[in-house]
Amino acid sequence: MPSLDSLTAISLLLLLRVICIQASVHNYAGEKFTRKGNAFVVHGGSEGIYYSRPNLNESTASSNGDAYIRFEKITFQKTQELTNYSTGSIYAILFEVDDRETIGGSAYGGQRAICCTSDLAKLGACREGEVIHRLSTTNPGWPEVFTVPFDSNDKTFIMEPRSVQITRTGMYNLYFMHCEPKLGDVTVEGKTIWKNPIGYLPGRMAPLLNFYGFMSLAFLVLGIFWFSQYARFWKEVLQLQNCITLVITLGMFEMALWYFDYAEFNESGVRPTGITIWAVTFGTVKRTVSRLIILTVSMGYGVVRPTLGGITSKVVMLGATFFLASEVLELVEHVGAVSDLSGKAMLFLSLPVAVLDAFFVLWIFTSLSSTLNKLQAKRMMGKLDIYRKFTNALAVAVIVSVGWICYELYFKSTDVYNEQWQNAWIIPAFWHVLSFSLLCIICALWAPSQNSMRYAYSDDGSEEFDKEDTLMLIKPSPVSTKEVSELRSVHSEDADLEEDKTE
């Protein structure tokens, strides 16, 4: 089984290209143009930005409280072979997703093209060899198009620094484009800075800063309750309750780390890789431990059986595999990333986690069914009651999860262009709320108390019928008048015999 260090190294290698370009401060380190249709494109970034009112007291668009996109030191580098080639221009096109139809066109209803073709040129719609763009009818002045002409034999061309103030809430996209095949090896260097009114957090991530702050407080309240009960009844604490304490502690660290990760990102514009890795790792460990605890409790460990026996290795192997798959997925999804990865990449990494989760659910409910039957057969009514409540809570959680997965699939399939970015934060937030709610129910069912040991496994035979459960099981049967008379007669004879012995 690979160690955590090797796992982190592998994941960081996968993230090498992602980290250098995906941040609120988008850095371009020698990015090459790739062919898309009849154009050559470099994706400069996509972020949701909230509306910013113009600040009349400031002369620049980069004042605090404003939303803007700033171009800094954008440089286009030609190769040595293209030094003497000076034809064509490179375009920096910034547009809001609702204006995407203003880029490109087609002749006679044919295939859509980004660069002007000879047929479109004949129609007078554009000049052949230029990127097709026209002004939006709903958003005056947009899209913003900046042209860098290759009109000399210089090897390097620098784009003039500029800031574009955002005065309309939307999902903004930046592309560098050109239409000349001979310029295919040109590279882009420099950076763009994307800022929201509240900071550098992208719009779809901004609400999560307050959410993780709220969740940190929620875990703190739960921790105070649990640790106070733990301290009061520490002599009666079960091994299961120690595991729950571990999960609560991991949850507190996870939420706090996510909050600091987003706060630092919002302040600096660059995602702090170290904090993100720690937040991801704490979260993955918490989810793995939670699933293993639920599975072992469902098997009756510590309640109807003292050990897991021969299946211990299988449980450990399942947990290790889930940790490995989930850690890789979370690292690739979060470390250094702002924009969503491609659907195929996320599907490839999400599939193993989904399959393992399904296996966990199947094994948990199969084990619960067996444990409930054993408890009912042994007439352990106290334990049976708590296990039934536990089963009901898990069943509700699974049903809600399946429903939310269906909604998430619908949301992503109908939001191809990220037009619903302002609501996208609800998707990850829901899973945190659901897992926290289930943890609260488990804490309520197995909170430390002076009677905690009555739910522990015992092989002395007393646990099968404790006093309370025995009274519940014994039902008085009706007694006939004849039987009462006979009992009284026997009692009277016994009393007379005792008197004779006394005399």
QUIKALIN-V405790 format. One record per helix or strand of 2 or more residues. SS is the DSSP state (H for helix, E for strand). FROM is the first residue (numbers start at 1). LEN is the number of residues. If there is no record, write none. Layout:
ss:SS from:FROM len:LEN
ss:SS from:FROM len:LEN
//
This chain:
ss:H from:4 len:16
ss:E from:25 len:8
ss:E from:34 len:3
ss:E from:39 len:11
ss:E from:68 len:10
ss:H from:80 len:3
ss:E from:89 len:8
ss:H from:97 len:6
ss:H from:118 len:5
ss:E from:144 len:6
ss:E from:156 len:3
ss:E from:162 len:4
ss:E from:170 len:9
ss:H from:181 len:3
ss:E from:187 len:10
ss:H from:203 len:30
ss:H from:234 len:3
ss:H from:239 len:30
ss:H from:273 len:26
ss:H from:309 len:26
ss:H from:343 len:35
ss:H from:381 len:33
ss:H from:421 len:3
ss:H from:425 len:21
ss:H from:452 len:4
ss:H from:462 len:4
ss:H from:467 len:7
ss:H from:481 len:22
//
